Amino acid sequence: MVFCAVRSRSIDILLRADGVLLGYSWEEPPNRSEVVDVGTGFGSVTTLIAKAFLDFKYIVQDRTATIQLVMKVMVYFVARIT
């Protein structure tokens, strides 16, 4: 991993594991909003958000093989992932 010698505070927040939760006002979107994670990989970002905000609908987009693996791992969230 490459780090810059000088970073702003907002970049430091986003680089933390929970940065996606701290770097955006998730309380502002109305309930039932859709969150789209493009290039989701294994869904770690989507998982963080979904655990904190249960009323959103989550859409993950990635290669078919990756999405199939994510669906197996995230059994709890299957009803909200398309």
N, C-alpha and C positions, 0 to 999 in steps of 0.2 A: 504494500500500500504506500502511495506517495503522499506526503503532507507538505503543504506550503509553509514557509517560515512565518509568513504574516497572514493571518486570517481574521475576518471580522467575527464578531460574537454570533451573528446569525448563522454563519457557516459552521462554527463550532457546535451550535445546537443541532443543526441538521446532520452532522456526522455522528452524533450519539445514537445509540440503538433506539431510543425513544424520541429522537429528533423530529420524526414525522408527526408525532402527537403534539410536541411543543412548538413547532414551527408554523402551525396553521390553526386558525380558530374553528375547530370542529363543531363548536356549539352553534355557529351561525347558520349553516345549511339546515333547511327544514327536515324534519323526520321523513323517512322514506326516500331521501335523496339517494342517488346512485353514485358510488365511488368506483372509478375505473382504474385498474392497475394494469398498464400496458407493459409487457415484458416482465411479468410478475415473478418469473423464476419459481421458487418454491413457496411463494406467498408470504414471506416473513413480514413484509410491510403491511399487506392486507390483514394478516392475522393480528398485528398490533392494533390496527384501527378497529377491526371487527370486535375484538375483546373489549375495547373501550366504548364503542358506539354501536349498540345492538340494533338500532332502528334504521340503519342504512342498508341498502341493497348493494352487494359487492359483485362487480364484474371483473374477472381476471382474464387477461389475454396474453397468450404465449403460444409456443409450438404445441401441437396436439399431444405429443408424448409427455411434455412437461406438465400440461394441464391435467392429464390423466393421473400422473403421480401426485400432484397437488390435491386432487379430489380424494385420493386414498388417505393422504395425511390429514386432511382437514375435514374429517367426517362430521364433526360438530357443526360446521358452517355450510355443508352441502346445500341445504335448502335455500341459502341466500346467495349462492355463487352460480353464475351462468357463463 
